[in-house]
Every structure is written in structure tokens, then in C-alpha cells.
Amino acid sequence: MRKTKITEAQFSLFKKECAKWINIFGLKNWELRYFLDGGDKKSYAWVNYNHDNRVADLYLSNDWTELNILPTNEQIKHTAFHEIMEIFLYPLRYLAEARYVLGWETIDCAIHDIIRTLETVVFYQKK
């Protein structure tokens, strides 16, 4: 197994790609913090949330050796997209993990929040 450490340039690319997708999907209501971390050897990246304060900490694993994949620029870009989609879909995750939900209206509101974003970003996007 070949050692595959993430470089500072790749970490910068990760942050740049995250910013790109944040802008595309209009996720301006989150404070985002970025970390290069070795905590989870089985994930490319992960997000920790503080729901009440709308803060998301994005972690890029600094060592992909155990994942047995080379961290190419394309893979870094894909990883950034994936983590931003985690934030995008977080309202549904939050409701699903809640001990109780305040009725179907709450879920419907979260779903329509996502649909409205997709309408703006995908359906009405000028070619």
C-alpha cells in the first residue's frame, strides 16, 4: 500500500471547490470552517455541524493511505462536492435524527427549501 498524504495545494483546492459549490447552491447561511485532519482514516472527508449556530466544520482527511486511492485533483473536487451536498441536505438529516418532528409541515418545509434551491440552480440556470 502506497502512502498518500494530502498536500497543502490539494487542501487549497478542496476549499476552493467547496466555495464554488456553496456559491452555486446558495448556502450562504452557514459559517464554514476548514480543517486538514487525520482523525478518520476511513473517510476522505466529513462534516461536523452546530445546528443552532449554523456552523459547519469541514474536515479533509490528511492521509488517504488506508482508503487505497490516490488523491487526484478530480477526486479532491468530487470530495468537496460531496461534503457540500451533505450540508445542502442537512435540514432533512436534522429532521430525521430529531426525537420528534413537529408534523408533516416541518418536513414539507425542509423538502421545499431544497426544491426551491434546485429550481434556481438547476432548472432556471441559463445555459
TAHUKA-V555628 format. One record per pair of residues at least 12 apart in sequence whose ideal C-beta (glycine too) atoms are under 10 Angstrom apart, sorted by the first residue. I is the first residue (numbers start at 0). J is the second residue. Records with the same first field share a line. If there is no record, write none. Layout:
# TAHUKA-V555628
I=J / J
This chain:
# TAHUKA-V555628
0=64 / 65 / 66 / 67
1=63 / 64 / 67 / 69
2=62 / 63 / 64
3=60 / 62 / 63 / 64 / 65 / 66 / 67 / 68 / 69 / 70 / 71
4=37 / 60 / 61 / 62 / 63 / 64 / 70
5=35 / 36 / 37 / 43 / 44 / 59 / 60 / 61 / 62 / 63 / 70 / 75
6=35 / 61 / 70 / 75
7=35
8=72 / 75
9=35 / 59 / 61 / 63 / 70 / 71 / 72 / 74 / 75 / 78
10=33 / 34 / 35 / 59 / 61 / 75
11=33 / 75
12=59 / 70 / 72 / 75 / 76 / 78 / 79
13=33 / 35 / 43 / 44 / 57 / 59 / 70 / 72 / 75 / 76 / 78 / 79 / 82
14=31 / 33 / 35 / 57 / 59 / 79
15=75 / 76 / 79
16=72 / 75 / 76 / 77 / 78 / 79 / 80 / 82 / 83
17=31 / 33 / 44 / 55 / 57 / 59 / 76 / 78 / 79 / 80 / 82 / 83 / 86
18=31 / 33 / 79 / 83
19=76 / 79 / 80 / 83
20=76 / 79 / 80 / 81 / 82 / 83 / 84 / 86 / 87 / 120
21=55 / 79 / 83 / 86 / 87
22=83 / 120
23=80 / 83 / 87 / 116 / 119 / 120 / 121 / 124
24=83 / 84 / 86 / 87 / 113 / 116 / 117 / 119 / 120 / 121
25=87 / 115 / 116 / 119 / 120
26=53 / 55 / 83 / 86 / 87 / 89 / 116
28=53
29=48 / 49 / 52 / 53 / 54 / 55 / 83 / 86 / 87 / 89
30=49 / 52 / 53 / 54 / 55 / 56
31=46 / 53 / 54 / 55 / 56 / 57 / 82 / 83 / 86
32=47 / 54 / 55 / 56 / 57 / 58
33=55 / 56 / 57 / 58 / 59 / 82
34=47 / 56 / 57 / 58 / 59 / 61
35=58 / 59 / 60 / 61 / 62
36=56 / 57 / 58 / 59 / 60 / 61 / 62
37=58 / 60 / 61 / 62
38=58 / 60 / 61
39=58 / 60 / 65
40=60 / 61 / 62 / 63 / 64 / 65 / 66
41=60 / 65 / 66
42=58 / 59 / 60 / 63 / 65 / 66 / 78 / 82
43=58 / 59 / 60 / 63 / 66 / 68 / 70 / 74 / 75 / 77 / 78 / 79 / 81 / 82
44=57 / 58 / 59 / 60 / 75 / 78 / 79 / 81 / 82 / 85
45=57 / 58 / 59 / 60 / 81 / 82 / 85
46=58 / 81 / 82 / 83 / 85 / 86 / 89
48=85 / 86 / 89 / 92 / 93
50=89 / 90 / 92 / 93 / 96 / 97
53=89
55=82 / 83 / 85 / 86 / 89
57=78 / 79 / 82 / 83 / 85 / 86
58=82
59=75 / 78 / 79 / 82
60=78
63=75 / 78
87=112 / 113 / 116 / 117 / 120
88=109 / 113
89=109
90=105 / 106 / 108 / 109 / 110 / 112 / 113
91=106 / 109 / 110 / 112 / 113
92=109
93=109
94=106 / 108 / 109 / 110
95=109
